[in-house]
Amino acid sequence: MFNMFRTSVLIAALTALFMVVGYFIGGTGGMMIALLFAAGTNLFSYWNSDKMVLRMQNAVPVERSQVPELYDMVDTLSRRAGIPTPAVYVIQSDQPNAFATGRNPQNAAVAVSTGLLRTLETREVAGVVAHELAHIRNRDTLTMTITATFAGAISALAQFGLFFGGGNNRDNPLGGIGALLMVFLAPLAAMVVQMAVSRTREYEADKHGAEISADPLALASALNKIAGAAHRTVNVAAERNPAMAHMYIINPLSGQRMDNLFSTHPDTANRIVALQKLAAEMQVNDKGAAPQPRSPSASPSRGTSGNSTSGWRVPPTGRSGEGGGQSGPWG
């Protein structure tokens, strides 16, 4: 209920911003046109923006036969989260990253990049998937998708008005200066709202995702690896559509690391510290299990970690190895 209320308030705020932009560009008439534009954007965002986001990020749907390990992982963790299994998408990108979208848990999708499947261990992939499922269960995906759509639309409206001579209307108290200000200030205001919403929900999704996977330190390790690789690898689709950046688990754009007003995500180090504290509260170790007392007669084991990703098949090229059949705390 609270999430629905928050979404309603956000939509109202962005609609009001739309009308302000319209007023300074075209006076009273421009404000009414902007209101109609906002209503259309609201309707489109609710029903179609998830498909638009997936398409803009070059995500393609996959079946279980293509990536059985990933598909089974999403299914198992979804049952643990108490939500329907979302559609599974893969993004053809070397940058390790992931996001979720959809208007509700019944119409949701999880998208992971091929770079993420190649880079992370199985437990870490499970932690990332659980984080995205937490967004779906909390209905953050609707909020995040709507803000992405509105941010792009507000920028387009401001630039459209300036291009067609906005600000010349006599109802506009600031004339052309007002229109020019809107070109810069309106997208900035939308971005601030968008980023504030994203930062708040990322902490919650980290916490709830770690509870779903029962492995906070795996998610912490995944965040550390993704953050390190994200700034070295260009995500072309995200760079072309920066309004979508807040939907990813780690900002896919360069130069956005600090926990400040203009950051789409909380600082990764802060998120990791929070997950380490959660692991201590849950009394789980870096293997995703509660430490067991060691028997004096037990001999040291010589390690078969079941957390390698060598068994992943990454579409469309496919990479396979001797792994497979691994199980972690999510299995």
TAKAHU-V433657 format. One record per backbone hydrogen bond with DSSP energy under -0.5 kcal/mol. CO is the residue of the C=O (numbers start at 0). NH is the residue of the N-H. Records with the same first field share a line. If there is no record, write none. Layout:
BEGIN
CO = NH + NH
END
This chain:
BEGIN
0 = 4
1 = 5
2 = 6
3 = 7
4 = 8
5 = 9
6 = 10
7 = 11
8 = 12
9 = 13
10 = 14
11 = 15
12 = 16
13 = 17
14 = 18
15 = 19
16 = 20
17 = 21
18 = 22
19 = 23
20 = 24
21 = 25
22 = 26
24 = 166
25 = 28 + 29
26 = 30
27 = 31
28 = 32
29 = 33
30 = 34
31 = 35
32 = 36
33 = 37
34 = 38
35 = 39
36 = 40
37 = 41
38 = 42
39 = 43
40 = 44
41 = 45
42 = 46
43 = 47 + 48
44 = 48
47 = 51
48 = 52
49 = 53
50 = 54
51 = 55
52 = 56
53 = 58
54 = 57
57 = 91
59 = 89
62 = 65 + 66
66 = 70
67 = 71
68 = 72
69 = 73
70 = 74
71 = 75
72 = 76
73 = 77
74 = 78
75 = 79
76 = 80
77 = 81 + 82
86 = 109
87 = 61
88 = 111
89 = 59 + 91
90 = 92 + 113
92 = 114
96 = 112
97 = 248
98 = 110
100 = 108
103 = 106
104 = 107
106 = 102 + 103
107 = 86
108 = 100
109 = 88
110 = 98
111 = 90
112 = 116
113 = 117
114 = 118
115 = 119
120 = 124
121 = 125
122 = 126
123 = 127
124 = 128
125 = 129
126 = 130
127 = 131
128 = 132
129 = 133
130 = 134
131 = 135
132 = 136
133 = 137
134 = 139 + 140
135 = 138
138 = 142
139 = 143
140 = 144
141 = 145
142 = 146
143 = 147
144 = 148
145 = 149
146 = 150
147 = 151
148 = 152
149 = 153
150 = 154
151 = 155
152 = 156
153 = 157
154 = 158
155 = 159
156 = 160
157 = 161
158 = 162
159 = 163
160 = 165
161 = 164
164 = 167
168 = 171
170 = 172
171 = 174
173 = 176 + 177
174 = 178
175 = 179
176 = 180
177 = 181
178 = 182
179 = 183
180 = 183 + 184
181 = 185 + 186
183 = 187
184 = 188
185 = 189
186 = 190
187 = 191
188 = 192
189 = 193
190 = 194
191 = 195
192 = 196
193 = 197
194 = 198
195 = 199
196 = 200
197 = 201
198 = 202
199 = 203
200 = 204
201 = 205
202 = 206
203 = 207
204 = 208
205 = 209
206 = 210
207 = 211
208 = 212
209 = 213 + 214
214 = 217 + 218
215 = 219
216 = 220
217 = 221
218 = 222
219 = 223
220 = 224
221 = 225
222 = 226
223 = 227
224 = 228
225 = 229
226 = 230
228 = 231 + 232
233 = 235
234 = 238
235 = 239
236 = 240
238 = 241
240 = 243
241 = 244
243 = 246
244 = 247
246 = 99
251 = 234
252 = 255
257 = 259
259 = 262
266 = 270
267 = 271
268 = 272
269 = 273
270 = 274
271 = 275
272 = 276
273 = 277
274 = 278
275 = 279
276 = 280
277 = 281
278 = 282 + 283
284 = 287
288 = 284
294 = 297
300 = 302
302 = 304
306 = 121
308 = 311
311 = 313
312 = 314
313 = 317
327 = 330
END
